[in-house]
Amino acid sequence: MTIDETAHIVHDSPMEITTETITTEEYLNLFVTEKFSMTDIAPAETRHVVMLVYPGMFALDMVGPLAVLQGLVNTKVHQLWKSADSINCTGLTIVPTGTFDNLPEKIEVLLIPGGSKGTLEAMRDPDIVAFVQTAATRAKYVTSVCTGSLLLGVAGLLEGKRATTHWSAMDVLPKFGATPVAARYVEDGNVMTAAGVSAGIDFALALATKMVGEPYARGLQLDIEYDPAPPFNAGSPAGAGAAIADGMARLYAPLMAEMSQVAMHVD
């Protein structure tokens, strides 16, 4: 995060915004706690967050956590792919910041986004699987959003772990030796998995809390104004209702069957 030398203080009421300013150091000191020092919040050594990007991934799986994690002080976010060529991610064109060869030696967070057919192809790609395996050995936190967890599974990183994924893919997780948990995000050791798409923001805020403390994570939430109020409660099969959930499950069934086949051939 880049902060100007002075920052405006915003009071509880949006109608009462003061013009009084504070320095960057004074602002960051607001988040120092007994558990998290200034060194934790603003480390001297650059933190590296590595996000795999690939054709056909669901862009919000990556962009949601990116919006949160790029707000960490002295943190460099990498979006890595096989080449530097731009890739199409469900309608959004992404230009990688580097290639697999640019993988940092020390990684704070490895994030694997999901998708549908693009993720299936990634699960079948030995170069991608090898990259995930290598990156995981260098990462403090190994994470995924949505069906990105299935890529972790193919890489052998979910064996014996509790994990979550998109609701339509929950039955695939046990095929990788994982215990499926219906939750927005699940933490087991250094592995954190998030449910479908939008859960990536929830997970990223929880991860930020582990990294820099709750006060700073609350600031990140305010900064992106993450205060969801959807027009209806249809973000889960139960909320959407049986007819919609059953229809969508049948729509996804062929894809899930193919993903399960990939899982059956994992060594």
C-alpha positions in Angstrom: 0.0 0.0 0.0 1.2 3.4 -0.9 0.1 6.1 1.5 0.6 9.8 1.0 2.7 11.6 3.6 -0.6 12.8 5.1 -3.9 11.1 5.4 -7.4 12.4 6.2 -9.2 11.0 9.3 -12.7 10.0 8.6 -15.1 10.0 11.6 -17.9 7.5 12.2 -20.5 9.7 10.4 -19.7 10.2 6.7 -21.1 13.7 7.0 -18.3 14.7 9.5 -15.1 14.5 7.6 -12.3 16.5 9.2 -9.6 18.3 7.2 -7.2 17.6 10.0 -4.3 15.4 8.8 -1.9 12.9 10.2 1.4 11.5 9.0 1.7 8.0 7.6 3.5 6.9 10.7 0.8 8.3 13.0 -1.8 6.5 10.8 -0.1 3.1 11.0 0.4 3.5 14.7 -3.4 3.4 15.0 -3.1 -0.4 14.3 -0.3 -1.3 16.6 -1.4 -3.8 19.3 0.2 -5.9 22.0 0.4 -8.8 19.5 1.2 -6.9 16.3 4.1 -4.3 16.3 4.9 -1.7 13.7 7.4 -4.2 12.3 4.6 -6.6 11.6 2.4 -4.0 10.0 5.1 -2.3 8.0 8.0 -4.8 7.6 11.4 -3.7 6.3 11.5 -6.7 4.0 9.1 -6.8 1.1 6.3 -9.4 1.4 5.6 -11.3 -1.8 2.1 -12.4 -2.7 2.0 -14.8 -5.7 -1.3 -15.3 -7.6 -1.5 -17.9 -10.3 -3.3 -16.6 -13.4 -4.4 -18.8 -16.3 -6.8 -18.8 -19.3 -10.4 -19.3 -18.3 -10.0 -18.7 -14.6 -12.8 -16.7 -12.9 -11.3 -13.2 -12.6 -13.0 -12.2 -9.4 -11.5 -15.2 -7.6 -8.2 -13.3 -7.9 -9.3 -9.7 -8.1 -11.3 -9.8 -4.8 -8.3 -10.9 -2.7 -6.1 -8.6 -4.7 -8.2 -5.6 -3.6 -7.5 -6.6 0.0 -3.9 -7.9 0.0 -2.5 -5.1 -2.1 -3.4 -2.8 0.8 -0.7 -4.4 3.0 2.3 -2.2 3.6 5.5 -3.1 1.6 3.8 -5.9 -0.2 4.4 -6.8 -3.8 1.7 -8.8 -5.6 2.7 -11.0 -8.5 0.3 -12.5 -11.1 2.3 -15.3 -12.8 1.7 -17.4 -15.9 3.7 -19.5 -18.3 4.4 -16.5 -20.5 4.1 -12.7 -20.4 1.3 -12.8 -23.0 -2.1 -11.4 -21.9 -4.7 -14.0 -21.1 -8.5 -14.0 -21.2 -10.1 -14.7 -17.9 -13.9 -15.0 -18.4 -14.1 -11.8 -20.4 -11.4 -9.9 -18.5 -8.0 -9.6 -20.1 -5.1 -9.9 -17.7 -1.5 -9.1 -18.4 0.7 -11.2 -16.1 3.4 -9.4 -14.1 5.8 -12.2 -14.8 6.3 -15.8 -15.7 6.7 -19.0 -13.6 10.5 -18.4 -13.9 10.0 -15.2 -11.8 8.7 -17.0 -8.8 10.2 -15.4 -5.6 12.3 -17.6 -3.4 10.3 -16.5 -0.3 6.5 -16.2 -0.6 4.2 -14.9 2.1 0.9 -15.9 0.3 0.3 -18.2 -2.6 -3.2 -17.8 -4.1 -4.8 -20.2 -6.6 -8.0 -18.9 -8.2 -10.7 -21.2 -9.7 -13.1 -21.3 -12.6 -14.9 -23.9 -14.6 -13.5 -25.3 -17.9 -10.4 -23.2 -17.5 -9.7 -24.8 -14.1 -10.3 -28.2 -15.5 -7.7 -27.6 -18.2 -5.3 -26.3 -15.6 -5.8 -29.4 -13.5 -4.7 -31.5 -16.5 -1.7 -29.3 -17.2 1.5 -30.8 -15.7 3.4 -27.5 -15.9 0.7 -25.7 -13.8 0.6 -28.5 -11.3 4.4 -28.5 -11.0 4.3 -24.7 -10.5 1.7 -24.9 -7.7 3.8 -27.7 -6.0 7.0 -25.7 -6.2 5.4 -22.4 -5.1 3.7 -24.1 -2.1 7.1 -25.2 -0.8 8.2 -21.5 -0.6 4.9 -20.1 0.8 4.0 -19.3 4.4 0.3 -19.5 3.4 -1.1 -21.7 0.7 -4.5 -20.5 -0.3 -7.3 -20.9 -2.9 -10.6 -19.4 -3.9 -13.5 -21.3 -5.3 -12.5 -24.4 -7.4 -8.9 -23.3 -7.1 -8.9 -25.7 -4.2 -9.1 -28.5 -6.7 -5.8 -27.4 -8.2 -4.3 -27.6 -4.7 -5.8 -31.1 -4.6 -4.2 -32.2 -7.9 -0.9 -30.8 -6.5 -1.3 -33.1 -3.5 -1.7 -30.3 -1.0 -5.1 -31.2 0.5 -4.4 -34.7 1.7 -5.8 -35.0 5.3 -6.9 -31.3 5.2 -10.2 -29.7 6.0 -11.1 -27.6 3.0 -13.9 -25.8 1.1 -14.6 -24.9 -2.5 -17.5 -23.7 -4.7 -20.7 -25.4 -3.5 -21.0 -27.4 -6.7 -17.6 -29.0 -6.3 -17.8 -30.1 -2.6 -18.1 -33.7 -3.6 -14.8 -33.6 -5.5 -12.8 -32.6 -2.4 -12.8 -36.1 -0.8 -11.2 -37.6 -3.9 -8.1 -35.6 -3.0 -8.2 -36.9 0.6 -9.7 -33.7 1.9 -12.6 -33.3 4.3 -15.2 -30.9 2.8 -16.5 -28.1 5.1 -19.4 -25.9 4.1 -18.0 -22.5 5.2 -17.0 -19.2 3.6 -13.4 -20.1 4.3 -11.5 -22.9 6.1 -8.1 -22.9 7.7 -6.1 -26.1 8.3 -2.4 -25.6 9.1 -1.0 -23.2 6.6 -3.6 -24.0 4.0 -6.6 -21.6 3.7 -9.4 -22.4 1.2 -12.3 -20.1 0.3 -15.7 -21.0 -1.0 -17.0 -19.7 -4.3 -15.9 -16.4 -5.9 -17.1 -13.7 -3.5 -15.9 -15.6 -0.5 -12.4 -14.6 -1.7 -12.9 -11.2 -0.1 -13.9 -12.7 3.3 -11.0 -15.1 3.2 -8.5 -12.3 2.3 -9.7 -10.2 5.2 -9.3 -13.2 7.6 -5.8 -13.8 6.2 -4.9 -10.1 6.6 -6.0 -10.4 10.2 -3.5 -13.2 10.8 -0.8 -11.2 9.1 -1.2 -7.7 10.5 -4.0 -7.9 13.1 -7.7 -7.2 13.2 -7.5 -3.3 13.5 -5.5 -3.1 10.2 -7.8 -5.6 8.5 -10.8 -3.6 9.6 -9.1 -0.6 7.9 -8.7 -2.6 4.7 -12.4 -3.6 4.8 -13.3 0.1 5.2 -10.9 1.1 2.4 -12.7 -1.1 -0.1 -16.1 -0.3 1.5 -16.9 -4.0 1.8 -20.4 -3.8 3.4 -22.4 -6.3 1.4 -26.1 -5.9 1.2 -27.4 -8.1 -1.7 -31.0 -7.6 -2.8 -31.8 -11.2 -1.9 -30.4 -14.1 0.0 -29.5 -16.5 -2.9 -25.8 -16.9 -2.3 -26.1 -20.5 -1.2 -28.2 -23.5 -2.5 -30.5 -23.2 0.5 -31.0 -19.5 0.0 -31.5 -19.8 -3.7 -34.2 -22.5 -3.3 -34.4 -26.1 -4.5 -35.5 -25.4 -8.0 -32.6 -23.0 -8.9 -30.0 -25.0 -6.9 -31.0 -28.3 -8.5 -31.0 -26.8 -12.0 -27.6 -25.3 -11.5 -26.2 -28.5 -10.0 -27.3 -30.4 -13.1 -25.8 -27.8 -15.3 -22.5 -28.2 -13.5 -22.7 -32.0 -13.3 -20.7 -32.8 -16.5 -17.9 -30.5 -15.4 -17.8 -32.0 -11.9 -17.6 -35.5 -13.4 -14.6 -34.5 -15.5 -12.9 -32.9 -12.5 -13.6 -36.0 -10.5 -11.9 -38.1 -13.2 -8.8 -36.0 -13.0 -8.8 -36.5 -9.2 -9.0 -40.3 -9.7 -5.7 -40.2 -11.7 -3.7 -38.2 -9.2 -0.7 -40.2 -7.9 
